[in-house]
Amino acid sequence: MPIDAAKALAAEPRSGEITWVPKDVQLYHLGIGAGIPATDPDELRYTLESRLHVLPSFATVAGAGSPGVISGLSMPGVDVDLAKVLHGGQSLTIHRPLPVRGAATATGRIAAVYDKGKAAVLVMRTEVADADGPLWTNDAQIFVRGEGGWGGDRGPSTRREPPVGEPDRIVERHVREDQALLYRLSGDYNPLHADPEFAKLAGFDRPILHGLCTYGMTLKAVVDTLLGGDVSRVRSYSTRFAGVVYPGETLRMRMWHTPESTTVAVSAVERDDAPVLADTNIEHG
């Protein structure tokens, strides 16, 4: 069997040093659509170094996002065809606000292997700490088609009960035509997001947007719309990637808000509200 669950779970964690500076934070923010309008004081918190704060989803790309999904696929006990791999979901726990400049140690390991029957799910966990202690914990759910069926643990369901009633807020965000080209400069150079010929080989009409770009755009919309622009209020953020986004499309974000958490459903307006992010929840103070 290409995935040896016991071997993957027993493998030694991999650690590496990561650093980031304000320019990396600014580039990430621009990649998820910040800076429009360019002189808006609320947007300058994302783009101007003298006012800079860090959206927590920056954790997915800090230090070029390593170790991460690709690192998980090279762990002992894991030998899979990249063509069968999908990024199924992402969850992030913030232990304290991210600094605009940092040096930290990132430690990655396979935290779980689940047997979903026709597929396997690997949970690649990355824990990041600096000299002052833990900063964040990042879980990437890696879905590998055709690798299940060995009788292993199916794992917990990530499906949430749908929200009751009408959303408290509906927000739309346009995805620029060049957004994937800008976002990839934060470290994800997969040609699927830039090369039309490669995208066609992968079964898409044209390059698609990074799922983690949509992830960041959604968190920014919630912070700006419902949390008064205060990034320090975010405690955790999880989602399931339910569909693709093409540059040039419009994201519709339906938000159900309580004082402790916000549930969000994200869809692509131009494709009859095709689901993009599902089971999405942000816990906040």
C-alpha positions as protocol buffer text, in pm:
chain_id: "A"
residue {
  index: 1
  type: MET
  ca { x: 0 y: 0 z: 0 }
}
residue {
  index: 2
  type: PRO
  ca { x: 150 y: 337 z: -100 }
}
residue {
  index: 3
  type: ILE
  ca { x: 48 y: 491 z: 235 }
}
residue {
  index: 4
  type: ASP
  ca { x: 180 y: 310 z: 541 }
}
residue {
  index: 5
  type: ALA
  ca { x: -24 y: 478 z: 813 }
}
residue {
  index: 6
  type: ALA
  ca { x: 175 y: 338 z: 1104 }
}
residue {
  index: 7
  type: LYS
  ca { x: 507 y: 440 z: 949 }
}
residue {
  index: 8
  type: ALA
  ca { x: 381 y: 789 z: 861 }
}
residue {
  index: 9
  type: LEU
  ca { x: 250 y: 852 z: 1212 }
}
residue {
  index: 10
  type: ALA
  ca { x: 570 y: 723 z: 1372 }
}
residue {
  index: 11
  type: ALA
  ca { x: 802 y: 932 z: 1155 }
}
residue {
  index: 12
  type: GLU
  ca { x: 1022 y: 1189 z: 1328 }
}
residue {
  index: 13
  type: PRO
  ca { x: 894 y: 1546 z: 1296 }
}
residue {
  index: 14
  type: ARG
  ca { x: 1082 y: 1776 z: 1060 }
}
residue {
  index: 15
  type: SER
  ca { x: 1189 y: 2116 z: 1186 }
}
residue {
  index: 16
  type: GLY
  ca { x: 1324 y: 2420 z: 1010 }
}
residue {
  index: 17
  type: GLU
  ca { x: 1383 y: 2786 z: 1073 }
}
residue {
  index: 18
  type: ILE
  ca { x: 1154 y: 3040 z: 907 }
}
residue {
  index: 19
  type: THR
  ca { x: 1172 y: 3417 z: 892 }
}
residue {
  index: 20
  type: TRP
  ca { x: 956 y: 3695 z: 756 }
}
residue {
  index: 21
  type: VAL
  ca { x: 977 y: 4072 z: 727 }
}
residue {
  index: 22
  type: PRO
  ca { x: 714 y: 4343 z: 667 }
}
residue {
  index: 23
  type: LYS
  ca { x: 757 y: 4314 z: 289 }
}
residue {
  index: 24
  type: ASP
  ca { x: 645 y: 3950 z: 302 }
}
residue {
  index: 25
  type: VAL
  ca { x: 334 y: 4047 z: 498 }
}
residue {
  index: 26
  type: GLN
  ca { x: 253 y: 4331 z: 259 }
}
residue {
  index: 27
  type: LEU
  ca { x: 298 y: 4107 z: -46 }
}
residue {
  index: 28
  type: TYR
  ca { x: 65 y: 3847 z: 104 }
}
residue {
  index: 29
  type: HIS
  ca { x: -198 y: 4110 z: 181 }
}
residue {
  index: 30
  type: LEU
  ca { x: -181 y: 4244 z: -175 }
}
residue {
  index: 31
  type: GLY
  ca { x: -212 y: 3888 z: -304 }
}
residue {
  index: 32
  type: ILE
  ca { x: -545 y: 3843 z: -125 }
}
residue {
  index: 33
  type: GLY
  ca { x: -684 y: 4171 z: -257 }
}
residue {
  index: 34
  type: ALA
  ca { x: -584 y: 4431 z: 3 }
}
residue {
  index: 35
  type: GLY
  ca { x: -515 y: 4789 z: -96 }
}
residue {
  index: 36
  type: ILE
  ca { x: -840 y: 4876 z: -274 }
}
residue {
  index: 37
  type: PRO
  ca { x: -899 y: 5170 z: -246 }
}
residue {
  index: 38
  type: ALA
  ca { x: -527 y: 5236 z: -207 }
}
residue {
  index: 39
  type: THR
  ca { x: -568 y: 5538 z: 24 }
}
residue {
  index: 40
  type: ASP
  ca { x: -843 y: 5394 z: 244 }
}
residue {
  index: 41
  type: PRO
  ca { x: -718 y: 5410 z: 607 }
}
residue {
  index: 42
  type: ASP
  ca { x: -860 y: 5063 z: 671 }
}
residue {
  index: 43
  type: GLU
  ca { x: -663 y: 4921 z: 378 }
}
residue {
  index: 44
  type: LEU
  ca { x: -343 y: 5101 z: 477 }
}
residue {
  index: 45
  type: ARG
  ca { x: -330 y: 4874 z: 782 }
}
residue {
  index: 46
  type: TYR
  ca { x: -257 y: 4594 z: 536 }
}
residue {
  index: 47
  type: THR
  ca { x: -21 y: 4779 z: 301 }
}
residue {
  index: 48
  type: LEU
  ca { x: 170 y: 5058 z: 479 }
}
residue {
  index: 49
  type: GLU
  ca { x: 462 y: 4952 z: 696 }
}
residue {
  index: 50
  type: SER
  ca { x: 407 y: 5227 z: 954 }
}
residue {
  index: 51
  type: ARG
  ca { x: 53 y: 5098 z: 1026 }
}
residue {
  index: 52
  type: LEU
  ca { x: 99 y: 4732 z: 943 }
}
residue {
  index: 53
  type: HIS
  ca { x: -85 y: 4453 z: 1119 }
}
residue {
  index: 54
  type: VAL
  ca { x: -82 y: 4086 z: 1019 }
}
residue {
  index: 55
  type: LEU
  ca { x: -390 y: 3897 z: 903 }
}
residue {
  index: 56
  type: PRO
  ca { x: -364 y: 3557 z: 1081 }
}
residue {
  index: 57
  type: SER
  ca { x: -397 y: 3359 z: 757 }
}
residue {
  index: 58
  type: PHE
  ca { x: -48 y: 3489 z: 670 }
}
residue {
  index: 59
  type: ALA
  ca { x: 60 y: 3189 z: 878 }
}
residue {
  index: 60
  type: THR
  ca { x: -14 y: 2965 z: 577 }
}
residue {
  index: 61
  type: VAL
  ca { x: 265 y: 3130 z: 375 }
}
residue {
  index: 62
  type: ALA
  ca { x: 510 y: 3257 z: 640 }
}
residue {
  index: 63
  type: GLY
  ca { x: 854 y: 3125 z: 554 }
}
residue {
  index: 64
  type: ALA
  ca { x: 712 y: 3028 z: 210 }
}
residue {
  index: 65
  type: GLY
  ca { x: 462 y: 2798 z: 384 }
}
residue {
  index: 66
  type: SER
  ca { x: 721 y: 2531 z: 466 }
}
residue {
  index: 67
  type: PRO
  ca { x: 687 y: 2266 z: 594 }
}
residue {
  index: 68
  type: GLY
  ca { x: 347 y: 2214 z: 437 }
}
residue {
  index: 69
  type: VAL
  ca { x: 150 y: 2000 z: 193 }
}
residue {
  index: 70
  type: ILE
  ca { x: 441 y: 1907 z: -32 }
}
residue {
  index: 71
  type: SER
  ca { x: 659 y: 1832 z: 269 }
}
residue {
  index: 72
  type: GLY
  ca { x: 388 y: 1600 z: 401 }
}
residue {
  index: 73
  type: LEU
  ca { x: 390 y: 1402 z: 78 }
}
residue {
  index: 74
  type: SER
  ca { x: 760 y: 1326 z: 120 }
}
residue {
  index: 75
  type: MET
  ca { x: 732 y: 1195 z: 476 }
}
residue {
  index: 76
  type: PRO
  ca { x: 823 y: 830 z: 550 }
}
residue {
  index: 77
  type: GLY
  ca { x: 533 y: 597 z: 477 }
}
residue {
  index: 78
  type: VAL
  ca { x: 385 y: 826 z: 212 }
}
residue {
  index: 79
  type: ASP
  ca { x: 438 y: 744 z: -157 }
}
residue {
  index: 80
  type: VAL
  ca { x: 156 y: 881 z: -371 }
}
residue {
  index: 81
  type: ASP
  ca { x: 89 y: 1011 z: -720 }
}
residue {
  index: 82
  type: LEU
  ca { x: 72 y: 1392 z: -709 }
}
residue {
  index: 83
  type: ALA
  ca { x: -200 y: 1382 z: -976 }
}
residue {
  index: 84
  type: LYS
  ca { x: -429 y: 1219 z: -718 }
}
residue {
  index: 85
  type: VAL
  ca { x: -365 y: 1477 z: -446 }
}
residue {
  index: 86
  type: LEU
  ca { x: -609 y: 1752 z: -349 }
}
residue {
  index: 87
  type: HIS
  ca { x: -586 y: 2011 z: -72 }
}
residue {
  index: 88
  type: GLY
  ca { x: -906 y: 1916 z: 105 }
}
residue {
  index: 89
  type: GLY
  ca { x: -915 y: 2158 z: 394 }
}
residue {
  index: 90
  type: GLN
  ca { x: -724 y: 2390 z: 621 }
}
residue {
  index: 91
  type: SER
  ca { x: -743 y: 2479 z: 987 }
}
residue {
  index: 92
  type: LEU
  ca { x: -542 y: 2733 z: 1180 }
}
residue {
  index: 93
  type: THR
  ca { x: -514 y: 2804 z: 1552 }
}
residue {
  index: 94
  type: ILE
  ca { x: -357 y: 3134 z: 1656 }
}
residue {
  index: 95
  type: HIS
  ca { x: -186 y: 3129 z: 1997 }
}
residue {
  index: 96
  type: ARG
  ca { x: -104 y: 3501 z: 1995 }
}
residue {
  index: 97
  type: PRO
  ca { x: -103 y: 3784 z: 1738 }
}
residue {
  index: 98
  type: LEU
  ca { x: 152 y: 3742 z: 1461 }
}
residue {
  index: 99
  type: PRO
  ca { x: 436 y: 3997 z: 1460 }
}
residue {
  index: 100
  type: VAL
  ca { x: 511 y: 4191 z: 1142 }
}
residue {
  index: 101
  type: ARG
  ca { x: 870 y: 4065 z: 1157 }
}
residue {
  index: 102
  type: GLY
  ca { x: 965 y: 3726 z: 1291 }
}
residue {
  index: 103
  type: ALA
  ca { x: 1207 y: 3437 z: 1323 }
}
residue {
  index: 104
  type: ALA
  ca { x: 1064 y: 3106 z: 1438 }
}
residue {
  index: 105
  type: THR
  ca { x: 1099 y: 2730 z: 1429 }
}
residue {
  index: 106
  type: ALA
  ca { x: 839 y: 2537 z: 1226 }
}
residue {
  index: 107
  type: THR
  ca { x: 794 y: 2169 z: 1310 }
}
residue {
  index: 108
  type: GLY
  ca { x: 589 y: 1951 z: 1078 }
}
residue {
  index: 109
  type: ARG
  ca { x: 458 y: 1596 z: 1111 }
}
residue {
  index: 110
  type: ILE
  ca { x: 178 y: 1369 z: 995 }
}
residue {
  index: 111
  type: ALA
  ca { x: -72 y: 1405 z: 1280 }
}
residue {
  index: 112
  type: ALA
  ca { x: -337 y: 1166 z: 1144 }
}
residue {
  index: 113
  type: VAL
  ca { x: -411 y: 926 z: 857 }
}
residue {
  index: 114
  type: TYR
  ca { x: -774 y: 850 z: 781 }
}
residue {
  index: 115
  type: ASP
  ca { x: -928 y: 584 z: 559 }
}
residue {
  index: 116
  type: LYS
  ca { x: -1224 y: 732 z: 370 }
}
residue {
  index: 117
  type: GLY
  ca { x: -1284 y: 421 z: 158 }
}
residue {
  index: 118
  type: LYS
  ca { x: -1206 y: 547 z: -191 }
}
residue {
  index: 119
  type: ALA
  ca { x: -947 y: 792 z: -61 }
}
residue {
  index: 120
  type: ALA
  ca { x: -704 y: 858 z: 222 }
}
residue {
  index: 121
  type: VAL
  ca { x: -673 y: 1182 z: 417 }
}
residue {
  index: 122
  type: LEU
  ca { x: -342 y: 1289 z: 565 }
}
residue {
  index: 123
  type: VAL
  ca { x: -338 y: 1564 z: 826 }
}
residue {
  index: 124
  type: MET
  ca { x: -9 y: 1754 z: 800 }
}
residue {
  index: 125
  type: ARG
  ca { x: 39 y: 1953 z: 1121 }
}
residue {
  index: 126
  type: THR
  ca { x: 283 y: 2241 z: 1145 }
}
residue {
  index: 127
  type: GLU
  ca { x: 355 y: 2398 z: 1483 }
}
residue {
  index: 128
  type: VAL
  ca { x: 540 y: 2728 z: 1489 }
}
residue {
  index: 129
  type: ALA
  ca { x: 708 y: 2890 z: 1788 }
}
residue {
  index: 130
  type: ASP
  ca { x: 953 y: 3175 z: 1841 }
}
residue {
  index: 131
  type: ALA
  ca { x: 1166 y: 3272 z: 2138 }
}
residue {
  index: 132
  type: ASP
  ca { x: 856 y: 3385 z: 2328 }
}
residue {
  index: 133
  type: GLY
  ca { x: 663 y: 3060 z: 2280 }
}
residue {
  index: 134
  type: PRO
  ca { x: 399 y: 2911 z: 2047 }
}
residue {
  index: 135
  type: LEU
  ca { x: 268 y: 3131 z: 1764 }
}
residue {
  index: 136
  type: TRP
  ca { x: 34 y: 2912 z: 1561 }
}
residue {
  index: 137
  type: THR
  ca { x: -67 y: 2558 z: 1470 }
}
residue {
  index: 138
  type: ASN
  ca { x: -158 y: 2488 z: 1108 }
}
residue {
  index: 139
  type: ASP
  ca { x: -333 y: 2169 z: 988 }
}
residue {
  index: 140
  type: ALA
  ca { x: -353 y: 2090 z: 616 }
}
residue {
  index: 141
  type: GLN
  ca { x: -592 y: 1811 z: 519 }
}
residue {
  index: 142
  type: ILE
  ca { x: -443 y: 1630 z: 219 }
}
residue {
  index: 143
  type: PHE
  ca { x: -695 y: 1422 z: 21 }
}
residue {
  index: 144
  type: VAL
  ca { x: -540 y: 1139 z: -183 }
}
residue {
  index: 145
  type: ARG
  ca { x: -777 y: 972 z: -427 }
}
residue {
  index: 146
  type: GLY
  ca { x: -763 y: 595 z: -463 }
}
residue {
  index: 147
  type: GLU
  ca { x: -552 y: 534 z: -153 }
}
residue {
  index: 148
  type: GLY
  ca { x: -819 y: 430 z: 100 }
}
residue {
  index: 149
  type: GLY
  ca { x: -982 y: 97 z: 170 }
}
residue {
  index: 150
  type: TRP
  ca { x: -737 y: -65 z: 410 }
}
residue {
  index: 151
  type: GLY
  ca { x: -983 y: -71 z: 702 }
}
residue {
  index: 152
  type: GLY
  ca { x: -831 y: 215 z: 896 }
}
residue {
  index: 153
  type: ASP
  ca { x: -992 y: 483 z: 1112 }
}
residue {
  index: 154
  type: ARG
  ca { x: -1234 y: 697 z: 909 }
}
residue {
  index: 155
  type: GLY
  ca { x: -1165 y: 995 z: 1132 }
}
residue {
  index: 156
  type: PRO
  ca { x: -1402 y: 1266 z: 1250 }
}
residue {
  index: 157
  type: SER
  ca { x: -1653 y: 1427 z: 1018 }
}
residue {
  index: 158
  type: THR
  ca { x: -1562 y: 1781 z: 918 }
}
residue {
  index: 159
  type: ARG
  ca { x: -1913 y: 1854 z: 797 }
}
residue {
  index: 160
  type: ARG
  ca { x: -2098 y: 2114 z: 1000 }
}
residue {
  index: 161
  type: GLU
  ca { x: -2469 y: 2160 z: 1043 }
}
residue {
  index: 162
  type: PRO
  ca { x: -2585 y: 2432 z: 802 }
}
residue {
  index: 163
  type: PRO
  ca { x: -2660 y: 2766 z: 968 }
}
residue {
  index: 164
  type: VAL
  ca { x: -3020 y: 2838 z: 1058 }
}
residue {
  index: 165
  type: GLY
  ca { x: -3193 y: 3142 z: 911 }
}
residue {
  index: 166
  type: GLU
  ca { x: -3079 y: 3415 z: 678 }
}
residue {
  index: 167
  type: PRO
  ca { x: -2715 y: 3530 z: 694 }
}
residue {
  index: 168
  type: ASP
  ca { x: -2635 y: 3834 z: 904 }
}
residue {
  index: 169
  type: ARG
  ca { x: -2422 y: 3976 z: 625 }
}
residue {
  index: 170
  type: ILE
  ca { x: -2357 y: 3907 z: 257 }
}
residue {
  index: 171
  type: VAL
  ca { x: -2033 y: 4040 z: 113 }
}
residue {
  index: 172
  type: GLU
  ca { x: -1900 y: 4016 z: -242 }
}
residue {
  index: 173
  type: ARG
  ca { x: -1534 y: 4037 z: -338 }
}
residue {
  index: 174
  type: HIS
  ca { x: -1400 y: 4050 z: -693 }
}
residue {
  index: 175
  type: VAL
  ca { x: -1101 y: 3835 z: -784 }
}
residue {
  index: 176
  type: ARG
  ca { x: -869 y: 4029 z: -1011 }
}
residue {
  index: 177
  type: GLU
  ca { x: -751 y: 3870 z: -1334 }
}
residue {
  index: 178
  type: ASP
  ca { x: -390 y: 3886 z: -1212 }
}
residue {
  index: 179
  type: GLN
  ca { x: -456 y: 3781 z: -856 }
}
residue {
  index: 180
  type: ALA
  ca { x: -319 y: 3427 z: -881 }
}
residue {
  index: 181
  type: LEU
  ca { x: -4 y: 3564 z: -1045 }
}
residue {
  index: 182
  type: LEU
  ca { x: 48 y: 3800 z: -752 }
}
residue {
  index: 183
  type: TYR
  ca { x: -49 y: 3555 z: -479 }
}
residue {
  index: 184
  type: ARG
  ca { x: 195 y: 3287 z: -603 }
}
residue {
  index: 185
  type: LEU
  ca { x: 485 y: 3522 z: -523 }
}
residue {
  index: 186
  type: SER
  ca { x: 422 y: 3440 z: -156 }
}
residue {
  index: 187
  type: GLY
  ca { x: 560 y: 3092 z: -221 }
}
residue {
  index: 188
  type: ASP
  ca { x: 315 y: 2861 z: -404 }
}
residue {
  index: 189
  type: TYR
  ca { x: 455 y: 2836 z: -757 }
}
residue {
  index: 190
  type: ASN
  ca { x: 238 y: 2545 z: -871 }
}
residue {
  index: 191
  type: PRO
  ca { x: 195 y: 2606 z: -1248 }
}
residue {
  index: 192
  type: LEU
  ca { x: -173 y: 2512 z: -1213 }
}
residue {
  index: 193
  type: HIS
  ca { x: -229 y: 2871 z: -1102 }
}
residue {
  index: 194
  type: ALA
  ca { x: -38 y: 3042 z: -1384 }
}
residue {
  index: 195
  type: ASP
  ca { x: 26 y: 2821 z: -1690 }
}
residue {
  index: 196
  type: PRO
  ca { x: -277 y: 2772 z: -1920 }
}
residue {
  index: 197
  type: GLU
  ca { x: -130 y: 2460 z: -2081 }
}
residue {
  index: 198
  type: PHE
  ca { x: -59 y: 2296 z: -1747 }
}
residue {
  index: 199
  type: ALA
  ca { x: -410 y: 2385 z: -1627 }
}
residue {
  index: 200
  type: LYS
  ca { x: -560 y: 2210 z: -1931 }
}
residue {
  index: 201
  type: LEU
  ca { x: -354 y: 1899 z: -1858 }
}
residue {
  index: 202
  type: ALA
  ca { x: -503 y: 1905 z: -1509 }
}
residue {
  index: 203
  type: GLY
  ca { x: -856 y: 1923 z: -1651 }
}
residue {
  index: 204
  type: PHE
  ca { x: -929 y: 2296 z: -1617 }
}
residue {
  index: 205
  type: ASP
  ca { x: -1016 y: 2544 z: -1889 }
}
residue {
  index: 206
  type: ARG
  ca { x: -767 y: 2794 z: -1752 }
}
residue {
  index: 207
  type: PRO
  ca { x: -550 y: 2849 z: -1442 }
}
residue {
  index: 208
  type: ILE
  ca { x: -739 y: 2847 z: -1112 }
}
residue {
  index: 209
  type: LEU
  ca { x: -693 y: 3057 z: -801 }
}
residue {
  index: 210
  type: HIS
  ca { x: -507 y: 2909 z: -505 }
}
residue {
  index: 211
  type: GLY
  ca { x: -749 y: 2773 z: -246 }
}
residue {
  index: 212
  type: LEU
  ca { x: -546 y: 2944 z: 26 }
}
residue {
  index: 213
  type: CYS
  ca { x: -591 y: 3276 z: -155 }
}
residue {
  index: 214
  type: THR
  ca { x: -969 y: 3236 z: -126 }
}
residue {
  index: 215
  type: TYR
  ca { x: -908 y: 3133 z: 236 }
}
residue {
  index: 216
  type: GLY
  ca { x: -723 y: 3459 z: 304 }
}
residue {
  index: 217
  type: MET
  ca { x: -974 y: 3674 z: 116 }
}
residue {
  index: 218
  type: THR
  ca { x: -1256 y: 3529 z: 323 }
}
residue {
  index: 219
  type: LEU
  ca { x: -1085 y: 3590 z: 656 }
}
residue {
  index: 220
  type: LYS
  ca { x: -1005 y: 3948 z: 557 }
}
residue {
  index: 221
  type: ALA
  ca { x: -1369 y: 4008 z: 464 }
}
residue {
  index: 222
  type: VAL
  ca { x: -1487 y: 3879 z: 802 }
}
residue {
  index: 223
  type: VAL
  ca { x: -1229 y: 4080 z: 997 }
}
residue {
  index: 224
  type: ASP
  ca { x: -1308 y: 4399 z: 807 }
}
residue {
  index: 225
  type: THR
  ca { x: -1686 y: 4354 z: 806 }
}
residue {
  index: 226
  type: LEU
  ca { x: -1765 y: 4201 z: 1146 }
}
residue {
  index: 227
  type: LEU
  ca { x: -1458 y: 4236 z: 1372 }
}
residue {
  index: 228
  type: GLY
  ca { x: -1389 y: 4607 z: 1331 }
}
residue {
  index: 229
  type: GLY
  ca { x: -1066 y: 4538 z: 1143 }
}
residue {
  index: 230
  type: ASP
  ca { x: -907 y: 4393 z: 1459 }
}
residue {
  index: 231
  type: VAL
  ca { x: -693 y: 4097 z: 1348 }
}
residue {
  index: 232
  type: SER
  ca { x: -600 y: 4016 z: 1710 }
}
residue {
  index: 233
  type: ARG
  ca { x: -956 y: 3894 z: 1777 }
}
residue {
  index: 234
  type: VAL
  ca { x: -915 y: 3584 z: 1557 }
}
residue {
  index: 235
  type: ARG
  ca { x: -856 y: 3266 z: 1759 }
}
residue {
  index: 236
  type: SER
  ca { x: -898 y: 2993 z: 1498 }
}
residue {
  index: 237
  type: TYR
  ca { x: -1011 y: 2947 z: 1138 }
}
residue {
  index: 238
  type: SER
  ca { x: -1109 y: 2629 z: 956 }
}
residue {
  index: 239
  type: THR
  ca { x: -1255 y: 2548 z: 615 }
}
residue {
  index: 240
  type: ARG
  ca { x: -1314 y: 2274 z: 361 }
}
residue {
  index: 241
  type: PHE
  ca { x: -1224 y: 2345 z: -3 }
}
residue {
  index: 242
  type: ALA
  ca { x: -1545 y: 2263 z: -189 }
}
residue {
  index: 243
  type: GLY
  ca { x: -1472 y: 2397 z: -539 }
}
residue {
  index: 244
  type: VAL
  ca { x: -1243 y: 2605 z: -757 }
}
residue {
  index: 245
  type: VAL
  ca { x: -1227 y: 2978 z: -826 }
}
residue {
  index: 246
  type: TYR
  ca { x: -1116 y: 3131 z: -1154 }
}
residue {
  index: 247
  type: PRO
  ca { x: -943 y: 3470 z: -1163 }
}
residue {
  index: 248
  type: GLY
  ca { x: -1190 y: 3735 z: -1275 }
}
residue {
  index: 249
  type: GLU
  ca { x: -1483 y: 3582 z: -1085 }
}
residue {
  index: 250
  type: THR
  ca { x: -1675 y: 3727 z: -791 }
}
residue {
  index: 251
  type: LEU
  ca { x: -1687 y: 3559 z: -451 }
}
residue {
  index: 252
  type: ARG
  ca { x: -2013 y: 3577 z: -257 }
}
residue {
  index: 253
  type: MET
  ca { x: -1960 y: 3535 z: 118 }
}
residue {
  index: 254
  type: ARG
  ca { x: -2261 y: 3464 z: 337 }
}
residue {
  index: 255
  type: MET
  ca { x: -2186 y: 3524 z: 706 }
}
residue {
  index: 256
  type: TRP
  ca { x: -2371 y: 3406 z: 1017 }
}
residue {
  index: 257
  type: HIS
  ca { x: -2229 y: 3591 z: 1315 }
}
residue {
  index: 258
  type: THR
  ca { x: -2232 y: 3547 z: 1694 }
}
residue {
  index: 259
  type: PRO
  ca { x: -2010 y: 3716 z: 1956 }
}
residue {
  index: 260
  type: GLU
  ca { x: -1789 y: 3405 z: 1970 }
}
residue {
  index: 261
  type: SER
  ca { x: -1778 y: 3282 z: 1610 }
}
residue {
  index: 262
  type: THR
  ca { x: -1867 y: 3345 z: 1247 }
}
residue {
  index: 263
  type: THR
  ca { x: -1980 y: 3078 z: 1003 }
}
residue {
  index: 264
  type: VAL
  ca { x: -1922 y: 3154 z: 635 }
}
residue {
  index: 265
  type: ALA
  ca { x: -2033 y: 2997 z: 307 }
}
residue {
  index: 266
  type: VAL
  ca { x: -1841 y: 3112 z: -2 }
}
residue {
  index: 267
  type: SER
  ca { x: -1957 y: 3066 z: -360 }
}
residue {
  index: 268
  type: ALA
  ca { x: -1872 y: 3181 z: -714 }
}
residue {
  index: 269
  type: VAL
  ca { x: -2137 y: 3428 z: -831 }
}
residue {
  index: 270
  type: GLU
  ca { x: -2087 y: 3380 z: -1205 }
}
residue {
  index: 271
  type: ARG
  ca { x: -2131 y: 3002 z: -1185 }
}
residue {
  index: 272
  type: ASP
  ca { x: -2474 y: 3002 z: -1020 }
}
residue {
  index: 273
  type: ASP
  ca { x: -2329 y: 3025 z: -670 }
}
residue {
  index: 274
  type: ALA
  ca { x: -2115 y: 2714 z: -709 }
}
residue {
  index: 275
  type: PRO
  ca { x: -1970 y: 2629 z: -364 }
}
residue {
  index: 276
  type: VAL
  ca { x: -1608 y: 2730 z: -308 }
}
residue {
  index: 277
  type: LEU
  ca { x: -1552 y: 2713 z: 70 }
}
residue {
  index: 278
  type: ALA
  ca { x: -1777 y: 2507 z: 295 }
}
residue {
  index: 279
  type: ASP
  ca { x: -1790 y: 2416 z: 666 }
}
residue {
  index: 280
  type: THR
  ca { x: -1607 y: 2741 z: 731 }
}
residue {
  index: 281
  type: ASN
  ca { x: -1584 y: 2873 z: 1085 }
}
residue {
  index: 282
  type: ILE
  ca { x: -1388 y: 3154 z: 1251 }
}
residue {
  index: 283
  type: GLU
  ca { x: -1367 y: 3165 z: 1630 }
}
residue {
  index: 284
  type: HIS
  ca { x: -1295 y: 3507 z: 1773 }
}
residue {
  index: 285
  type: GLY
  ca { x: -1297 y: 3717 z: 2085 }
}
